């Protein structure tokens, strides 16, 4: 029997690679001769770069500015003229010094520096995976790093950070890196929020980045102001609100094409080839809920498995989806940690052994 392992991370507990390892251990205990094929999975956020490296992308180390302007060591993946950039690896919440959020001044400047590194490497296509960002600056920092000038009334350059956009008087794109004219940019994201409004970048994701209710109002007004000076209609485009508005800057100034992050990563990871001749696909994530059905990794893997004609099951910490919803998404069965250990705290603190139990159960159920 051939089983494809394609789970996403269990956020806050295990990486996708660790989930695969524990599942494989449990399956092999139950069926030593089963053929296991691992496919790296991410939805465009953290884990995207890992997926690229696992498929032979060369690591190019880059020193850049983190979300609060401290220097950080980051990297991009390069292969055959294609670069993979993970926003979280340079402007993510996990890179905030001491974990202290700075919702008004955090910047996406480092993302632009990684894009420049891809251009320096001669890449003709850039896959920009966004998610887990610490900033709400409409992608302004990214653009500033690429040569765009954001000017105040007195002609001086605005400081970095979303709140500064409220003083924006003029956007000068004449200095935008000319090499971008010949480069295809792909915005890989599972987020379909607009830039502004009640479902926009500041309102929905600002609180996760430390924004108070007053901060959210101020940041949303700043983003509205930015959009009026760049491309007002584009503020309502799905995905414009991704990564604090980096999606907006990518879709407008960088002329990016938006694609579901999971689809991009599955292509990078060779899922279609791995599924050929497979008997089962196993995917999963920490929680299966309504968000799972809207562009998350599990739904993407299940859809790809259905296209390949392969049955798909999911593992998770816990699930709130009913059988009808799961079947509609292409998931035929769910194996939850809480089926093994009812204590959610134990599931969070030590999920590895429980995943191995689930691996044995699913192997037995499919007759491996």
N, C-alpha and C positions, 0 to 999 in steps of 0.2 A: 504494500500500500504506500502511496505517495501523499504526503500531507504538506501543504504550504503554510508556514507560520508567518503571519503578517499582522501582529498586534501593534497598536500604538502604545505610548507610555501610560503608566498608571500615575497620573500627575501627583507629584509630591512624595511618591514612594519608590517607584521603579521606572527606569528608562525602558524604552521599547526593546532594546537589546537584552536587558535583564529579564523582561517578561518572556521573551523568546527562549532564553536559557532555561528558566524554570519550567516552562511548558515542555520543552524538549526533554528535560530530565524526567519529568513525570510520564510522558508518552513512552520513552524508551524503557522505563521500568516495566510498563505494561506490555510493550511490544518491541522487543529489541531489534527486530529486523525491518521496522518501518523506515521508509525513506523520508527524511525531513528536509525541506527546502526553506531557508530563511529569506524573507524579503523585508528590507528596512522600510518602515512606515513613519510618516509624519504628515501633519496637515498644513505645512508651510511655516509653522512656528518652530519652536525649539525641537531639535531632532532632525531637521531638514539637512543640515550640513553633515551630520553623522550618516544619514542615508546616502548622501553623495559620496562620501569617503568610502563607504562599504561597497560602492559600485565602481571603484577605481578612479575617482576624481582625485587629482593631486592637490595636496594641501599647500596653500600659499599663505604663510604667516604675514599678518599685517598689524602694525602698531597704529592705533587710531584713538580718537577721543570717545570716551564713554558717555553715557547720558548726562552726566553732570560735569563734563569736560575734563575729568581726570583721564590720563592716558591708560589704555587697556591693551592687552595682547589679544588679538582676534585673528581670524583667518577666513579665507574663501576657498572654494573648491573649483578646480579648473580641469577641463578635459575637452580636447578637440574643439577649442574655440568657444566653449560654453562655460560660463562661470555660475556657480551657485553661491548666493549670499543669504545668510540667515540674519535677519535684523536683530534677533534676540542675542546674538553673539557679540554685538557691539553696542546696542542701545536698549538692552533688555532690563527688566525689573531686577533680575538677579545680579546685575552689575552695579547697582546703586551702592555707593560706599557705606558700609555699615547698615545697609538695608533702609537707609533714610530716604524717603520719597521726596521729590522736588517737583510737584505737578505743574507749577507755573513756569519754571525755568529749564526743566529737563529738555534735552534736544536730540534730534535725529542726525546731527552733524556727522557722526561716525559712519552712518550708513552711506553717506556720500563719499567718504574716504574709501570705503570698501569698493564702491562702484568705480572709483578712480583706479584702484588697484587692479580691478578686472580689465579696465581699459588699457592699463600699462602692460598687462599680460597678453594683449592683442585679441581679446575676446570679442566675438561678433554677436553673441547672445548672452544676456544676463537674466538669470532666474532669481528674482527677489522674493524670498520667503519672509512673510511678515507675520508677527504675532508676539505677544509677551512684551510689548514695548513699554518703556518707562515714561515716554513723552506724549504730549498732546500739542504738537507744534505745526500740524498741517503739512509735515514734511519740509518745513521751511529750512531747518538745519541741514537736511540732506541736500537741498538745492543750493544753499550757501556754500557747502563744501564743493559743489560742482561748478561754482563760478557765478551763480546768480546773486545779484545784489538786491537786498531788501532795504529800502532807504526811508528815513524819516523826513519830516518836513524840511529840516535844515540840511539835507543831503548826506547826513552821516549814516553809516550802516547800523541797522538794528542789532541789539545784542541777541544772543541765542535764547530760545525758549518761546513757548506759545503765548505767554501773556504780553510779550513785546509786540506782537502782531497788531495789537490795538492801536499802536502808533505808526503803523505802516502807511506811507504816503505814495510810494512808487516801487514797482517791481521792474528791475533791469535785467533782462535775460541775455543781453548781448555777450556777456562773458561766459555763458554756459559752455562747458567743455564740448568743443566741436566734434570730437570723436563719437559723441552720442548720436549724431545724425545718421551714422551707418550701423547702429547697434539696435537689435531687437531686445526690448525689455519685457519680461513676463512677470506680472504681479501674481504671485502664488499666495492665495489666502482663502480661508473658510468664512471670512466675514463679509456680509453684504450690507452693512450699515452705511447710510449716507454720511457726509462730512458733518453736517450740523443738524440742530433740532433735537427733539425729544428722543430720537433713536440714533443720534449722531455720536461722534467720537468722544466728545466731552461728557455728554449726559450718561452714556452707557458705560464707558470704560474709564472715565476720569476718576470716579471714586476708588477704583481698584489701584489707581496710581497715587492715591493720597489726596485727591482733590476734595475740598469741602463743598457744600452746596453753593456758597458764594464763589468759590473758585470755578465751579462748573459753569455758572452763568457768565463769568468773565472770560473763560476760555472759549466758550461757544460763541460769544460776541466777537472775540478776536478771530476765530476761524471764519465767521460770516464775513468779517471785514476783508480777510485775505482772499476769500473766494470772489468777492466783488471786484477785486483788482486783478484777478487771474482769469477765472472762467466761472461766472456765476452759475450757469446751468449745470456745470459738472459737479457741483456740491451735492446734488441729489442722486448722483450715479451710485448704484450698488457697489460697495467696496471702497468708496471714497473715504469712509471713516475708518478703514483698516489701519491699525498701528498708529492711532492718534492722528490720523490724517496723512500719513505717508502714502497711503493709497491714492489720495487726491493728487498729491504732487506727482506721483508716478504716472497716473492716468492722464494728467493734463500736460505738464511740462516735459516729461520723459516719454510721452506717447505710448505708455505701456499697454499691453494686452492683459486682461485679467483672466485667470483660470483658477479653478478650484485647486487649492494646495495639494490635496490628497491625490488628485489626478496627475499632477506634475511629478510628485514624489514616486508614485507607482510606476510611471514611465521611466524615471531615473533608475529605479530599483529593479526594472526588468520583470514586473509582475506578470505581464502577459505571457512571457516565455516560461516563467516558473510554473504557471497554471496549466500548461500543456501536459496532458496525461495525469493530472492530479486527481485524487479521489476526494479530497477535502481541503478547504481553506479555513484556517483558524485566525480570526482577528480579535480585537478587544480593546478596551480602555477602562479607566478607573470606574466610571459611572456611565451606564446607559440610560439616557433620559431624552427629553424632547430635543435638546440641542444636538444629540447624536444624529437625529434625522435631517439636520440642516447643514450639510457640508462637512461634517466631522469625519474623521478617518474611518471609523467603523462602517458608516454608510457608504463611503467611497470604495472601500475594499469589498464590501458585500455586492455593490453594483458591478464592480469589475469581475468578481467571481461569477455572478449571474451571467454576464456577457460571455464568459469563458465556458459556461455550462457546468460549473463545479459547485457542489453544495458548500455552504458557508455557515459556520457556527461562531459564536462569540464568547469570550471570557471577560469577566468584569468584577469589580468589587461588589457592586450591587446594581440592580436594574429596576426602573420604574415604568418600563414599557410593557405593554401587554402583547400577547401572542400575535394579534392582528397587526399591530404596528411593526413588530419585528419581522413578520412574514412579508409585509409590504416593502420593507427595506432590504429584503433578501437574506435575512438571518433566520435559519431554520431551528436553531436551538441556542440557549444561553446557559452558561455555566458560571455561577456567581460564587465569590469567596464566602458570602454570607450563607450559602447553602452548606458550606463545610463548617464555618465558624460564625455563629450568630452575633458575637460581640464585634461590632464595627471597629472599635478601637484596636482590637487584636488584628483585624484585617488590614488596618492602616499601618500598624507598627511592624508587622512581620508577615507580609503577603506571600513571600517566596515559597515557603513550604506548602501553603494552601494552594497556590497555583500548580504545584507539582501534583497535588491530589486531584485537581481538576483535569490536569493533563492525562492522568491515568484513567479517570472516569470517561473522558471523551474518547480515548483510544479504545476502551472496552465497548462503548456504545456503538462505535462505527465498525467494530470487528477487526481492528488492526492486529 
